[in-house]
Amino acid sequence: MPRKQEYAETEAFLKGNAEVQIPPRFRQEKAVEYIIKGLKAREFITMEQAIFKCEEAMTRGEIRDDYI
């Protein structure tokens, strides 16, 4: 599936499921993609774990952290 389409579907899912909370810092495209792919692949068990792992990836420079 093309990346832009996958991101659009993810954004639509998040809008339709208010109980799924992703902090603003992690709502940029690459971070959302990282979190959702990890959850779908069951690499992460909880959203908290996914966000923690995403933050680690940002620290390593794998995902750009451009949150202001």
N, C-alpha and C positions, 0 to 999 in steps of 0.2 A: 504494500500500500504506500503511495507517495507520502512523504513526510508531512507536507502541508495539509493533506487530507486527514492524516492521522491526528495531527494537532487540532484541527478544526473539530473532529469527532470527540476528542478529549475535552476540549473547551465546552462543547455542547453537553457532554456527560456531566461535567462539573457544574454547569448552570442548572441542569435538571436534577441534580442530587446535592442539595444544600448541606446535607450532613457530612459530605466529603469536604474537609477543610484543608486547603493548602495555603500556607502563609504567603503574603504578597511577595516576599523575597524570592520564593521558589515558583512564581507564576510565569517566569520567562520561558520561552519555547523549549530550549534545551533541557531545563530543569524539569519541566512538566513531563517531557518525553522520557527522561531518565526515570522519574518516579513511577509513571504509569507502566512503562515497559517492565520495570523491576517487579511491580505488583502483579502484572499479568503473568509474568514468568515464574512467579512465586519465589523470587530471590529475596523479597522482603515480605514479612508476615503482616506487619501493621503499617499504617500511614506514618506513624512516628518514626519507625525504623527506616522507612524510605526517605523521609526528610533528613534524618540524621546522616544516612549514607550519601544523600545528595549534597549535603553541606560538606562532608568529607571530600567529595569529588570536586567541589568548588575550591576548597583549600588546596588541593593538589593541582588545580588549574585545568582540570579536565572539562569543567563547565565554567563559563565566564560568569562572574558574580558582578552584575552591573546594577544591583539594587541601590537606589539612592534614598 
